Amino acid sequence: MPQKANILLVDDRDENLTALEAILTSLDQNLVRANSGEQALKALLEEDFAVILLDVVMPGMDGFETAAHIKQREKTKDVPIIFLTGTGIDRHKVFRGYASRAIDYLTKPFDPWVLRSKVEVFVELHHIKQQLREQSRMLQRELSAETGESAGPVAARLHRRVADVNANLKLLRELAVTDERETDDRTIEAVRDLDRSVAQLTTLVEALHGPE
């Protein structure tokens, strides 16, 4: 069972945070409160988060400024953000939100089901990334044990070989398409099977490098 994901809730009003918790509690994840942009940035230094729900209008550091700081940090630049704001926000502020590379934008009062569904998607993606990291570590340990050398150089050589195979496969596909009228169905299907196998091998080799 995957480890629970952390979800950061950022709003200067406690009643809004309580409402968000009520909406998201059924996801059974760790809900972390922050009453300001400063508190949010501090929390992001201490924990990893699957998604951030960020109120736009806050005293001091507003949501857009907070998001800008989040996206400037190497550790947190890829954490998805859902901006939450009241009605009446102008288009310039909306543009600022998307310029900060936010993932989504919801206007209050929002549909609880829609918000929960969006958050759930990001939680699932977070769990998938965790599984890939663990699989990558296992593959590297197994490869090191079997070859007696670190996984990095071996994975690099495999990566180059797979790139060569992909290049040859691309040429083969082009030839099959060009000569399709003169190529029997079994040959075309064989190319397709090879294409699928190489795609799986490429995924495996990329996993050996570990996530970016």
N, C-alpha and C positions, 0 to 999 in steps of 0.2 A: 504494500500500500504506500503510495507516494506521501512524502512529508507535506504537511499543510503549508499552503502558500500564505505569505504576508500580503495584506491589502492595506494600503495607506489611505486614511480618510483625513482630508485637510479642510477645516472650516473653522472660522473664529466663533461660531455660535454652537454651544453645546447641544441645543435642541435639534439642529441640523445633523450633527454627528450621530445623535441618538436615532434619528429617523433613518439615516443611512445604515446603521447597524441593524435596525429592524428589517430593512429590505434584504440585507446580505447575509443575515445570520444562518439562513437555510443552506448556504453554500458550505458551511462547516469549515471555514478557513480562519486564519488569525487576522482579526480586524484591529488595526493600530490607529489610535487617534493622534491628531496634531491640531492645535488651535491657532497656528500661525505658520507662515512660510518658513520662519526660522526653525520652529520645532520640526517641521517636515524635513528640512535639510539635515538636521541633526539625526533624526530617525533613519534617514537614508545612509548615513555614515555607519550606523550600527547594525543594520539588517539589510537583507536583500528582499525586494518586493516584486510581486507579479504585476501589479498595476497600482496607479495612484488616482484617486478621485479628488480633484482639486477645485475648491471654490475660487471663483475669479475675484470677487469683490471682498477684500479683507483689509483691515487697517494696517498701515506700515507696508510690508512687502506684499503686494497683491499676487494673485494667482499666476499672471503672465510673467512677472519678474521671478517668482519662485520657479516656474517651469524653465525659464532661461538658465537659471543657475543649475537646475537638475540636468539639463541637456549639455551643459558645458563640462560636467564632470565625466571622466572616462568610465567610472564604475556605474553611473546611473543614466548615461545618455540614451540607452536603449530601453529604459523602463517606460512602458506605455502610460500615457496620461489621458484621463477623461476629465475635461473641464466641465464644471457645473456652475451655472450662473442664472440670475433672475432675468425676467423679461426686460426689454428696453435697452439692452446693450447695443451699442452702435456698431456699424460695419467695420470701422477701424479697429475696434477691440477684437472683433471676430478674426480679422486678418492677423492681428498680433498673436492670437492663439494658435492659428495654423502655422504662422511663421516660426513659432517656438517648437515646431515638430510634434505637436500634440496628436494623439491618435484619434480622439473623438471629442464631441462637444454636445452637451445636453443642456436644454433650457428648463429652468424650474417654472412651474411644477412639472416634473418628468414622470413618465410612466414607470412605476416600480419594476414591472416585468421586463421592460426594455433595458433598464439599467442593470438588473440582475443578470440578464442574458449576455450583455456586453462584457460584464466583469467575468462571468463564467468562462467565456471564450479565452480571455487573457490568462485566467488561472490554468486552464487546460494546456495552453501553449507553454506556460511556465513549467508545468509538470513534464511535458514532453522534453523540454530543454534539459531538465534535471536528469531524466532517463538517458538522454543522449550523452550527457557528461559522464554518467556512471558507466555506460556501455563503452565509451571511449577509454576510460581509465582501465576497465577490465581487459579490453583488447590490447592496450599497450602493455599491461602486466603480463598477459599470456604470450604476446609476441616476444617480449624481452626474455621471458623464461625459456622459450623454445629456441630462440636464436642466439642467446647469450650476449646480445647487444641491445642498446637502447632502441625504443620504437621509432624515434624521430628519423634517423637516417634510413631505416628500412622503409618507413612510410613514404619518405621522399622519393626513394627509388621506385616504389610501387606506383606512386602518383605519376611519375614520368612515364612509366610503362603503360599505365591506363590512358594517359593522354595520347600516346602513340597509337594504342588500339582504337581509341575514339576517333582519331584522325583517319585511320584506315577504314574504320566502319563507316564514317561519313562518306568517303569515296565509294565504298561498296553500295551504300544506300542510293547514292546518286546514279551509279551505273545501273542498278536494278530498276530504278524509276525510269531512266532514259530508255532502257532496253526492255521495258515491261511487256511490249507486244511479242518479244522474242524470248521472254523468260518464263519458264513454267511456274505454276503456283507454288510448288514445293520449294523452289529456290527463293521466291519472294518471302514465303513464310519463315524459311530458315534465317533470312536476314533479319526479320522482325524478332525472332527468338533470340538471336545474337544481340540485337539492340537492347532487349530487355535484360539479358544477362549482364551486359557491360554496364548498364545503368545501375544495377544492384551492386556490382563490384565497385563502381565509382563511389557510391554512397558509403560502402564499407571502408574504402581507403580514406575518404574524407573524414570519417569518424576517427580513424587512427590519429589524425592530426589534432583532434580535439576541437571543441567549439572555439570560435573566435572570441 
